[in-house]
């Protein structure tokens, strides 16, 4: 009897291993599942404390106060908890922007920018954040961010909040957005995972998003759908102004050059799919990787295809997705960053 059970256990284990080897495993990503698919852009910072610490090391000769201290102070001020007890500071922080659907024809896009904060437990997060009020019937709380400048007169009434935000539970995150987007925030929190960015981006981008310290993503196609009409009008106005400007051969050359640049931007928006950047800060080097993808069967896609006559030993540039995307890697030294920053802000490196 015992032998029969042992055989059954072995058969089950063998079957599980066999299936795991034959079927590609897709790791669930709670972060990407919490981000809607129709975003315009997304910025993701993984392992909050560690990544900000690495940025501090890279910028150690530029700023007397580390970036991590500034960010933590701002976040603590917003929540009212100096210790950030309810925040998972080893988790992933996200900021994304999207345009509201069903826009009135000709109207300006209604932008919705929100943040996802990883929390250990949402109820405990609310209890340890004094600036967050009780949740309403829709599960949304009001965050009243106080002014950073205290009132000196003890008899003066308390000043109104410097800003008000909304907060609600969204999976393992606290979704924070503007006060005037209550209906959108409630609807978004209920639709977590239904139409997520995890289901839209390819495996390479999903891997970069989860493994790299900082991941920046812009959906070119979505940007063109949202702002295409406004961009076309802006380009038309530029063309009209250039046509009315008088000058010699130099002005004519400038006009032709401007048209070339405008055509390039138009083609990029109409034929591009997405562009992404990853940042990996280290004590002496900032490693950057850029990926540009085009829609299939477009001129931009053909432009991104590898030339067979070129040497293939270049490890800094690679073609992806059958030639419809290209990725390039480069790095910035700390001394170069210090020089660049000091040129703009002479007192920063002093």
C-alpha contacts under 8 A as a table, 3 or more apart, distances in Angstrom:
res1	aa1	res2	aa2	distance
1	X	4	X	5.16
1	X	5	X	6.44
2	X	5	X	5.17
2	X	6	X	6.19
3	X	6	X	5.07
3	X	7	X	6.21
4	X	7	X	5.13
4	X	8	X	6.32
5	X	8	X	5.06
5	X	9	X	6.24
6	X	9	X	5.11
6	X	10	X	6.22
7	X	10	X	5.09
7	X	11	X	6.11
8	X	11	X	5.05
8	X	12	X	6.18
9	X	12	X	5.16
9	X	13	X	6.17
10	X	13	X	5.09
10	X	14	X	6.02
11	X	14	X	5.10
11	X	15	X	6.06
12	X	15	X	5.08
12	X	16	X	6.15
13	X	16	X	5.13
13	X	17	X	6.20
14	X	17	X	5.19
14	X	18	X	6.05
15	X	18	X	5.05
15	X	19	X	6.14
16	X	19	X	5.23
16	X	20	X	6.15
17	X	20	X	5.10
17	X	21	X	6.27
18	X	21	X	5.23
18	X	22	X	6.24
19	X	22	X	5.11
19	X	23	X	5.79
20	X	23	X	5.50
20	X	24	X	7.12
20	X	25	X	7.01
21	X	24	X	7.16
29	X	32	X	5.57
29	X	33	X	6.14
29	X	198	X	7.23
29	X	210	X	7.70
30	X	33	X	4.97
30	X	34	X	6.21
30	X	171	X	7.96
30	X	172	X	7.69
31	X	34	X	5.29
31	X	35	X	6.77
31	X	92	X	7.19
31	X	94	X	7.95
32	X	35	X	5.21
32	X	196	X	6.63
32	X	197	X	5.46
32	X	198	X	4.78
33	X	36	X	7.56
33	X	192	X	6.85
33	X	193	X	4.99
33	X	196	X	5.11
33	X	197	X	6.33
33	X	198	X	5.39
33	X	199	X	7.88
34	X	170	X	7.13
34	X	171	X	7.01
34	X	192	X	5.45
34	X	193	X	6.04
34	X	196	X	6.50
34	X	197	X	7.83
35	X	39	X	7.88
35	X	96	X	7.61
35	X	192	X	7.59
35	X	193	X	7.93
35	X	196	X	5.52
35	X	197	X	5.57
35	X	198	X	7.76
36	X	39	X	6.14
36	X	192	X	7.60
36	X	193	X	7.82
36	X	195	X	5.99
36	X	196	X	4.40
36	X	197	X	5.41
37	X	195	X	5.68
37	X	196	X	4.49
37	X	197	X	4.05
37	X	198	X	7.56
37	X	199	X	7.46
37	X	200	X	6.26
38	X	98	X	6.55
38	X	197	X	7.55
38	X	222	X	6.89
39	X	42	X	7.10
39	X	96	X	6.77
39	X	97	X	5.68
39	X	98	X	4.36
39	X	99	X	7.28
39	X	219	X	7.01
39	X	222	X	7.20
40	X	96	X	7.49
40	X	97	X	5.56
40	X	98	X	5.08
40	X	99	X	7.31
40	X	218	X	5.85
40	X	219	X	5.33
40	X	220	X	7.55
40	X	222	X	5.87
40	X	223	X	5.69
41	X	96	X	5.57
41	X	97	X	5.51
41	X	98	X	7.23
41	X	216	X	7.60
41	X	217	X	5.51
41	X	218	X	4.26
41	X	219	X	6.12
42	X	94	X	7.04
42	X	95	X	5.81
42	X	96	X	4.27
42	X	97	X	6.67
42	X	216	X	5.93
42	X	217	X	5.16
42	X	218	X	6.50
43	X	94	X	5.62
43	X	95	X	5.25
43	X	96	X	6.29
43	X	214	X	7.44
43	X	215	X	5.84
43	X	216	X	4.57
43	X	217	X	6.39
44	X	92	X	6.71
44	X	93	X	5.75
44	X	94	X	4.52
44	X	95	X	6.67
44	X	209	X	7.20
44	X	214	X	5.73
44	X	215	X	5.13
44	X	216	X	6.45
45	X	48	X	6.31
45	X	51	X	7.53
45	X	92	X	5.48
45	X	93	X	5.16
45	X	94	X	6.41
45	X	213	X	5.86
45	X	214	X	4.68
45	X	215	X	6.63
46	X	51	X	6.94
46	X	90	X	7.66
46	X	91	X	6.11
46	X	92	X	4.21
46	X	93	X	6.46
46	X	210	X	7.22
46	X	211	X	7.94
46	X	212	X	7.26
46	X	213	X	5.02
46	X	214	X	6.31
47	X	50	X	5.62
47	X	51	X	5.94
47	X	89	X	6.84
47	X	90	X	4.45
47	X	91	X	4.87
47	X	92	X	5.62
47	X	213	X	7.04
48	X	51	X	5.52
48	X	52	X	6.13
48	X	89	X	5.32
48	X	90	X	5.38
48	X	91	X	6.06
48	X	92	X	6.33
48	X	93	X	6.97
49	X	52	X	5.43
49	X	53	X	6.09
49	X	68	X	7.36
49	X	89	X	5.79
49	X	90	X	5.98
50	X	53	X	5.01
50	X	54	X	6.27
50	X	90	X	7.43
51	X	54	X	5.04
51	X	55	X	6.31
51	X	213	X	5.98
51	X	214	X	7.97
51	X	281	X	7.48
52	X	55	X	4.96
52	X	56	X	6.17
52	X	67	X	6.67
52	X	68	X	5.05
53	X	56	X	4.98
53	X	57	X	6.35
53	X	68	X	6.31
54	X	57	X	5.05
54	X	58	X	6.31
54	X	281	X	5.67
54	X	282	X	5.67
54	X	283	X	6.45
55	X	58	X	5.06
55	X	59	X	6.13
55	X	67	X	7.18
55	X	68	X	7.95
55	X	281	X	5.61
55	X	282	X	7.11
55	X	283	X	7.70
56	X	59	X	5.16
56	X	60	X	5.65
56	X	66	X	5.17
56	X	67	X	5.91
56	X	68	X	6.78
57	X	60	X	5.04
57	X	282	X	7.02
57	X	283	X	4.81
57	X	284	X	7.78
58	X	61	X	7.87
58	X	281	X	6.49
58	X	282	X	5.91
58	X	283	X	4.48
58	X	284	X	5.73
58	X	285	X	6.82
58	X	286	X	7.35
58	X	334	X	6.05
59	X	62	X	5.25
59	X	63	X	6.48
59	X	66	X	7.80
59	X	334	X	7.00
59	X	338	X	7.59
60	X	63	X	6.24
60	X	64	X	7.33
60	X	66	X	7.36
61	X	64	X	7.58
61	X	338	X	6.95
61	X	349	X	6.37
62	X	338	X	5.81
62	X	341	X	7.65
62	X	342	X	7.89
62	X	348	X	5.72
62	X	349	X	4.35
62	X	350	X	7.66
63	X	66	X	6.49
63	X	348	X	5.85
63	X	349	X	6.31
65	X	69	X	7.01
65	X	70	X	7.46
66	X	69	X	5.48
66	X	70	X	6.74
67	X	70	X	5.14
67	X	71	X	6.16
68	X	71	X	5.23
68	X	72	X	6.01
69	X	72	X	5.21
69	X	73	X	5.99
70	X	73	X	5.17
70	X	74	X	6.23
71	X	74	X	5.17
71	X	75	X	6.15
72	X	75	X	5.07
72	X	76	X	5.91
73	X	76	X	5.07
73	X	77	X	6.00
73	X	82	X	7.36
74	X	77	X	5.08
74	X	78	X	6.22
75	X	78	X	5.12
75	X	79	X	6.30
75	X	84	X	7.99
76	X	79	X	5.24
76	X	80	X	5.51
76	X	81	X	5.11
76	X	82	X	4.85
76	X	83	X	7.15
76	X	84	X	6.17
77	X	80	X	5.10
77	X	81	X	6.99
77	X	82	X	7.16
77	X	145	X	7.23
77	X	146	X	7.68
77	X	148	X	7.92
78	X	131	X	7.08
78	X	143	X	7.76
78	X	144	X	7.74
78	X	145	X	5.15
78	X	146	X	7.47
79	X	84	X	7.91
79	X	129	X	5.09
79	X	130	X	6.57
79	X	131	X	5.24
79	X	132	X	6.66
79	X	143	X	7.44
79	X	145	X	7.33
80	X	129	X	5.47
80	X	130	X	5.25
80	X	131	X	5.19
81	X	84	X	5.32
81	X	85	X	7.17
81	X	128	X	6.55
81	X	129	X	5.38
81	X	130	X	6.79
84	X	87	X	5.42
84	X	128	X	7.88
84	X	129	X	7.93
85	X	88	X	7.96
85	X	125	X	7.23
85	X	128	X	6.46
86	X	119	X	5.82
86	X	120	X	5.83
86	X	121	X	6.75
86	X	122	X	7.49
86	X	124	X	5.93
86	X	125	X	4.03
86	X	126	X	7.59
86	X	128	X	6.21
86	X	129	X	7.57
87	X	117	X	7.15
87	X	118	X	6.07
87	X	119	X	4.53
87	X	120	X	6.08
87	X	125	X	6.69
88	X	91	X	5.40
88	X	117	X	7.94
88	X	118	X	5.34
88	X	119	X	4.93
88	X	120	X	5.45
89	X	92	X	7.91
89	X	118	X	7.52
91	X	118	X	5.83
92	X	117	X	7.42
92	X	118	X	6.31
93	X	115	X	7.50
93	X	116	X	5.87
93	X	117	X	5.34
93	X	118	X	6.43
94	X	115	X	5.52
94	X	116	X	5.03
94	X	117	X	6.91
95	X	113	X	7.29
95	X	114	X	5.81
95	X	115	X	4.35
95	X	116	X	6.41
96	X	113	X	5.78
96	X	114	X	5.74
96	X	115	X	6.45
97	X	111	X	6.92
97	X	112	X	5.59
97	X	113	X	4.25
97	X	114	X	6.48
98	X	111	X	5.83
98	X	112	X	5.31
98	X	113	X	6.51
99	X	109	X	6.13
99	X	110	X	5.50
99	X	111	X	4.51
99	X	112	X	5.91
99	X	226	X	7.01
100	X	103	X	6.88
100	X	109	X	7.16
100	X	110	X	5.52
100	X	111	X	6.32
100	X	112	X	6.88
103	X	107	X	6.80
103	X	109	X	6.79
103	X	110	X	7.66
104	X	107	X	5.40
109	X	226	X	6.71
109	X	227	X	7.38
112	X	177	X	7.87
112	X	178	X	7.98
112	X	181	X	7.55
113	X	177	X	6.57
113	X	178	X	7.59
114	X	175	X	6.97
114	X	176	X	5.65
114	X	177	X	4.51
114	X	178	X	7.33
115	X	175	X	5.84
115	X	176	X	5.19
115	X	177	X	6.52
116	X	173	X	5.73
116	X	174	X	5.62
116	X	175	X	4.80
116	X	176	X	6.40
117	X	173	X	5.22
117	X	174	X	5.06
117	X	175	X	6.59
117	X	176	X	7.73
118	X	172	X	6.20
118	X	173	X	4.46
118	X	174	X	6.40
119	X	122	X	6.00
119	X	125	X	6.59
119	X	172	X	6.24
119	X	173	X	5.48
119	X	174	X	6.57
120	X	124	X	7.71
120	X	125	X	7.28
120	X	172	X	7.65
121	X	124	X	5.35
121	X	125	X	6.01
121	X	172	X	7.71
122	X	125	X	4.82
122	X	126	X	6.34
122	X	169	X	6.65
122	X	172	X	7.64
122	X	173	X	7.55
122	X	174	X	7.08
123	X	126	X	5.23
123	X	127	X	6.37
124	X	127	X	4.94
124	X	128	X	6.10
125	X	128	X	5.38
125	X	129	X	6.18
126	X	129	X	5.27
126	X	130	X	7.59
126	X	132	X	6.34
126	X	133	X	7.77
126	X	134	X	7.94
127	X	130	X	7.05
129	X	132	X	5.73
130	X	133	X	7.41
131	X	143	X	5.55
131	X	144	X	5.51
131	X	145	X	6.55
132	X	141	X	6.38
132	X	142	X	5.75
132	X	143	X	4.45
132	X	144	X	6.64
132	X	167	X	7.90
133	X	141	X	5.44
133	X	142	X	5.36
133	X	143	X	6.37
133	X	144	X	8.00
134	X	141	X	5.58
134	X	142	X	7.47
135	X	138	X	7.41
135	X	139	X	5.00
135	X	140	X	4.91
135	X	141	X	4.26
135	X	142	X	7.56
135	X	168	X	7.86
136	X	139	X	5.18
136	X	140	X	5.43
136	X	141	X	6.25
137	X	140	X	7.46
138	X	186	X	6.77
139	X	168	X	6.05
139	X	169	X	7.47
139	X	186	X	7.72
140	X	166	X	6.55
140	X	167	X	5.57
140	X	168	X	4.70
140	X	169	X	7.86
140	X	182	X	7.78
140	X	186	X	7.22
141	X	166	X	5.72
141	X	167	X	5.12
141	X	168	X	6.25
142	X	164	X	6.87
142	X	165	X	5.92
142	X	166	X	4.79
142	X	167	X	6.28
142	X	179	X	7.86
143	X	164	X	5.52
143	X	165	X	4.93
143	X	166	X	5.77
143	X	167	X	6.86
144	X	161	X	5.57
144	X	162	X	7.61
144	X	163	X	6.22
144	X	164	X	4.78
144	X	165	X	6.70
145	X	161	X	5.43
145	X	162	X	5.71
145	X	163	X	5.14
145	X	164	X	5.97
145	X	165	X	7.81
146	X	159	X	7.99
146	X	160	X	7.36
146	X	161	X	4.63
146	X	162	X	5.19
146	X	163	X	7.04
147	X	150	X	6.87
147	X	159	X	7.68
147	X	160	X	7.99
147	X	161	X	6.23
147	X	162	X	4.82
151	X	154	X	7.26
151	X	156	X	7.40
151	X	158	X	7.55
151	X	159	X	7.59
153	X	156	X	5.38
161	X	164	X	6.68
164	X	178	X	7.37
164	X	179	X	6.14
165	X	176	X	6.78
165	X	177	X	5.84
165	X	178	X	4.97
165	X	179	X	4.83
166	X	176	X	5.56
166	X	177	X	5.34
166	X	178	X	5.97
166	X	179	X	5.37
166	X	182	X	7.15
167	X	174	X	6.40
167	X	175	X	5.49
167	X	176	X	4.54
167	X	177	X	6.64
168	X	174	X	5.68
168	X	175	X	5.33
168	X	176	X	6.83
168	X	185	X	7.73
168	X	186	X	7.70
168	X	189	X	7.38
169	X	172	X	7.42
169	X	173	X	6.14
169	X	174	X	4.92
169	X	175	X	6.08
169	X	189	X	6.85
170	X	173	X	5.15
170	X	174	X	5.78
170	X	175	X	5.82
170	X	189	X	5.06
170	X	190	X	7.70
170	X	192	X	6.85
171	X	174	X	7.88
171	X	189	X	7.92
171	X	192	X	7.14
175	X	185	X	7.79
175	X	189	X	7.66
177	X	181	X	7.07
177	X	185	X	7.13
178	X	181	X	5.71
178	X	182	X	7.76
179	X	182	X	6.30
181	X	184	X	5.31
181	X	185	X	6.07
182	X	185	X	5.18
182	X	186	X	6.20
183	X	186	X	5.22
183	X	187	X	6.18
184	X	187	X	5.13
184	X	188	X	5.96
185	X	188	X	5.08
185	X	189	X	6.11
186	X	189	X	5.31
186	X	190	X	6.50
187	X	190	X	5.33
187	X	191	X	6.41
188	X	191	X	5.14
188	X	192	X	6.53
189	X	192	X	5.68
191	X	194	X	5.56
191	X	195	X	7.53
192	X	195	X	7.45
192	X	196	X	7.25
193	X	196	X	5.26
195	X	199	X	7.12
196	X	199	X	5.63
196	X	200	X	6.97
197	X	200	X	5.04
197	X	201	X	6.24
198	X	201	X	6.03
198	X	206	X	7.05
201	X	205	X	6.23
201	X	206	X	6.54
202	X	205	X	5.51
202	X	206	X	6.27
203	X	206	X	5.00
203	X	207	X	6.11
204	X	207	X	5.15
204	X	208	X	6.26
205	X	208	X	5.02
205	X	209	X	5.97
206	X	209	X	5.05
206	X	210	X	6.39
207	X	210	X	5.37
207	X	211	X	5.94
208	X	211	X	5.26
208	X	212	X	5.44
208	X	215	X	7.04
208	X	278	X	7.20
209	X	212	X	6.02
209	X	214	X	7.56
209	X	215	X	5.42
209	X	278	X	7.97
210	X	213	X	7.97
212	X	215	X	6.46
212	X	278	X	6.34
212	X	279	X	6.91
212	X	280	X	6.48
213	X	278	X	7.53
213	X	279	X	6.43
213	X	280	X	5.69
213	X	281	X	7.83
214	X	278	X	5.53
214	X	279	X	5.05
214	X	280	X	6.67
215	X	276	X	7.25
215	X	277	X	5.89
215	X	278	X	4.58
215	X	279	X	6.59
216	X	276	X	5.41
216	X	277	X	5.03
216	X	278	X	6.26
217	X	274	X	7.28
217	X	275	X	6.04
217	X	276	X	4.33
217	X	277	X	6.56
218	X	274	X	5.68
218	X	275	X	5.46
218	X	276	X	6.22
219	X	222	X	5.32
219	X	223	X	6.21
219	X	273	X	6.33
219	X	274	X	4.53
219	X	275	X	6.76
220	X	223	X	5.03
220	X	224	X	6.17
220	X	269	X	5.97
220	X	272	X	5.66
220	X	273	X	5.18
220	X	274	X	4.79
220	X	275	X	6.96
221	X	224	X	5.18
221	X	225	X	6.28
221	X	269	X	6.72
221	X	270	X	6.93
221	X	271	X	7.63
221	X	272	X	6.24
221	X	273	X	5.18
221	X	274	X	6.87
222	X	225	X	5.02
222	X	226	X	6.13
223	X	226	X	5.12
223	X	227	X	5.81
223	X	228	X	7.23
223	X	269	X	7.64
224	X	227	X	5.30
224	X	228	X	4.46
224	X	269	X	5.65
224	X	270	X	6.51
225	X	228	X	5.54
226	X	229	X	7.73
227	X	230	X	5.28
227	X	231	X	5.99
228	X	231	X	5.11
228	X	232	X	6.13
229	X	232	X	5.17
229	X	233	X	6.37
230	X	233	X	5.16
230	X	234	X	6.21
231	X	234	X	5.00
231	X	235	X	6.15
232	X	235	X	5.14
232	X	236	X	6.16
233	X	236	X	5.02
233	X	237	X	6.23
234	X	237	X	5.16
234	X	238	X	6.34
235	X	238	X	5.06
235	X	239	X	6.24
235	X	262	X	7.10
236	X	239	X	5.06
236	X	240	X	6.30
237	X	240	X	5.11
237	X	241	X	6.25
238	X	241	X	5.15
238	X	242	X	6.11
239	X	242	X	5.15
239	X	243	X	6.13
239	X	259	X	7.75
240	X	243	X	5.09
240	X	244	X	6.42
241	X	244	X	5.30
241	X	245	X	6.44
242	X	245	X	5.29
242	X	255	X	6.27
243	X	246	X	7.89
243	X	255	X	7.91
246	X	251	X	7.22
247	X	250	X	7.17
247	X	251	X	5.14
247	X	252	X	7.13
248	X	251	X	5.54
248	X	252	X	6.56
249	X	252	X	4.99
249	X	253	X	6.13
250	X	253	X	5.09
250	X	254	X	6.18
251	X	254	X	4.95
251	X	255	X	6.12
252	X	255	X	5.03
252	X	256	X	6.31
253	X	256	X	5.15
253	X	257	X	6.07
254	X	257	X	5.01
254	X	258	X	6.02
255	X	258	X	5.14
255	X	259	X	6.33
256	X	259	X	5.16
256	X	260	X	6.36
257	X	260	X	5.12
257	X	261	X	6.40
258	X	261	X	5.14
258	X	262	X	6.17
259	X	262	X	5.02
259	X	263	X	6.09
260	X	263	X	5.15
260	X	264	X	6.27
261	X	264	X	5.06
261	X	265	X	6.29
262	X	265	X	5.12
262	X	266	X	6.15
263	X	266	X	5.05
263	X	267	X	6.11
264	X	267	X	5.18
264	X	268	X	6.07
265	X	268	X	5.02
265	X	269	X	6.23
266	X	269	X	5.27
266	X	270	X	6.09
267	X	270	X	5.14
267	X	271	X	5.69
267	X	272	X	7.65
267	X	300	X	7.63
268	X	271	X	5.44
268	X	272	X	5.20
268	X	300	X	7.35
269	X	272	X	5.46
271	X	294	X	5.87
271	X	295	X	5.57
271	X	298	X	6.30
271	X	299	X	7.56
271	X	300	X	6.22
271	X	301	X	7.92
272	X	292	X	7.83
272	X	293	X	6.20
272	X	294	X	4.22
272	X	295	X	5.69
272	X	300	X	7.14
273	X	292	X	7.78
273	X	293	X	5.30
273	X	294	X	4.68
273	X	295	X	5.31
274	X	292	X	6.10
274	X	293	X	5.35
274	X	294	X	7.00
275	X	290	X	7.30
275	X	291	X	5.55
275	X	292	X	4.49
275	X	293	X	6.27
276	X	290	X	5.70
276	X	291	X	5.18
276	X	292	X	6.66
277	X	288	X	6.85
277	X	289	X	5.47
277	X	290	X	4.51
277	X	291	X	6.44
278	X	287	X	7.99
278	X	288	X	5.63
278	X	289	X	5.13
278	X	290	X	6.66
279	X	286	X	6.85
279	X	287	X	5.76
279	X	288	X	4.81
279	X	289	X	6.77
280	X	286	X	5.76
280	X	287	X	4.97
280	X	288	X	6.51
281	X	285	X	6.30
281	X	286	X	4.41
281	X	287	X	6.24
282	X	285	X	5.12
282	X	286	X	5.83
282	X	287	X	7.77
283	X	334	X	7.77
284	X	333	X	6.02
284	X	334	X	5.21
285	X	331	X	6.52
285	X	332	X	5.67
285	X	333	X	4.65
285	X	334	X	5.75
286	X	331	X	5.50
286	X	332	X	5.08
286	X	333	X	6.42
286	X	334	X	7.42
287	X	329	X	7.49
287	X	330	X	6.17
287	X	331	X	4.40
287	X	332	X	6.55
288	X	329	X	5.75
288	X	330	X	5.40
288	X	331	X	5.65
288	X	332	X	7.87
289	X	327	X	7.00
289	X	328	X	5.72
289	X	329	X	4.26
289	X	330	X	6.38
290	X	327	X	5.45
290	X	328	X	5.26
290	X	329	X	6.29
291	X	325	X	6.96
291	X	326	X	5.71
291	X	327	X	4.15
291	X	328	X	6.49
292	X	325	X	5.48
292	X	326	X	5.50
292	X	327	X	6.34
293	X	301	X	7.60
293	X	324	X	5.82
293	X	325	X	3.94
293	X	326	X	6.47
294	X	298	X	7.37
294	X	300	X	6.00
294	X	301	X	5.09
294	X	304	X	7.96
294	X	324	X	5.43
294	X	325	X	6.01
295	X	298	X	6.16
295	X	300	X	7.69
295	X	301	X	6.40
295	X	324	X	6.92
296	X	301	X	6.01
296	X	324	X	6.18
297	X	301	X	6.31
297	X	302	X	7.29
298	X	301	X	5.14
298	X	302	X	6.42
299	X	302	X	5.06
299	X	303	X	6.15
300	X	303	X	4.91
300	X	304	X	6.29
301	X	304	X	5.17
301	X	305	X	6.49
301	X	323	X	6.89
301	X	324	X	4.67
301	X	325	X	7.04
302	X	305	X	5.28
302	X	323	X	7.58
302	X	324	X	7.22
304	X	319	X	7.52
304	X	323	X	6.24
304	X	324	X	6.14
304	X	325	X	6.15
304	X	326	X	6.11
305	X	319	X	6.84
305	X	323	X	4.44
305	X	324	X	6.45
305	X	325	X	7.59
305	X	326	X	7.81
306	X	310	X	7.90
306	X	319	X	6.49
306	X	323	X	6.63
307	X	310	X	5.61
308	X	311	X	7.79
311	X	314	X	7.10
312	X	315	X	7.91
314	X	317	X	6.06
314	X	318	X	7.79
315	X	318	X	6.84
316	X	327	X	7.91
316	X	328	X	5.47
316	X	329	X	4.97
316	X	330	X	7.05
317	X	326	X	7.11
317	X	327	X	5.60
317	X	328	X	4.43
317	X	329	X	6.55
318	X	326	X	5.73
318	X	327	X	5.35
318	X	328	X	6.67
319	X	322	X	7.26
319	X	323	X	5.43
319	X	324	X	7.56
319	X	325	X	5.85
319	X	326	X	4.48
319	X	327	X	6.40
320	X	323	X	5.50
320	X	324	X	6.52
320	X	325	X	4.95
320	X	326	X	5.67
320	X	327	X	7.30
321	X	324	X	5.54
321	X	325	X	5.91
322	X	325	X	7.59
323	X	326	X	7.17
332	X	336	X	6.64
332	X	337	X	6.80
333	X	336	X	5.25
333	X	337	X	6.32
334	X	337	X	5.04
334	X	338	X	6.17
335	X	338	X	5.02
335	X	339	X	6.27
336	X	339	X	5.19
336	X	340	X	6.22
337	X	340	X	5.13
337	X	341	X	6.09
338	X	341	X	5.27
338	X	342	X	5.98
338	X	349	X	6.80
339	X	342	X	5.15
339	X	343	X	6.26
340	X	343	X	5.30
340	X	344	X	6.90
341	X	344	X	5.36
341	X	345	X	5.87
341	X	346	X	7.61
341	X	348	X	7.29
341	X	349	X	7.69
342	X	345	X	4.81
342	X	346	X	4.48
342	X	347	X	6.97
342	X	348	X	6.07
342	X	349	X	5.80
343	X	346	X	5.82
345	X	348	X	5.44
345	X	349	X	7.84
346	X	349	X	6.60
346	X	350	X	7.16
347	X	350	X	5.16
